[in-house]
């Protein structure tokens, strides 16, 4: 279920995250989707999708932070 375009990202990413951060999210998600394809490569009993979303958010949080307005802004 890799994302082929920004338009396919979840609503909470598209609606509250700047375009550059959306690109980071998509690339990180897709990379993690490939990397963590086997259950023994993930922590606990997390699904492949859960793991990929966690990795993607972590990548976004490197350069962006959530503001009081609920949107994400450059650090």
Secondary structure as UniProt FT lines:
FT   HELIX           6..8
FT   HELIX           11..16
FT   HELIX           19..35
FT   HELIX           39..41
FT   TURN            44..45
FT   HELIX           48..63
FT   STRAND          64..66
FT   TURN            68..69
FT   STRAND          72..74
//
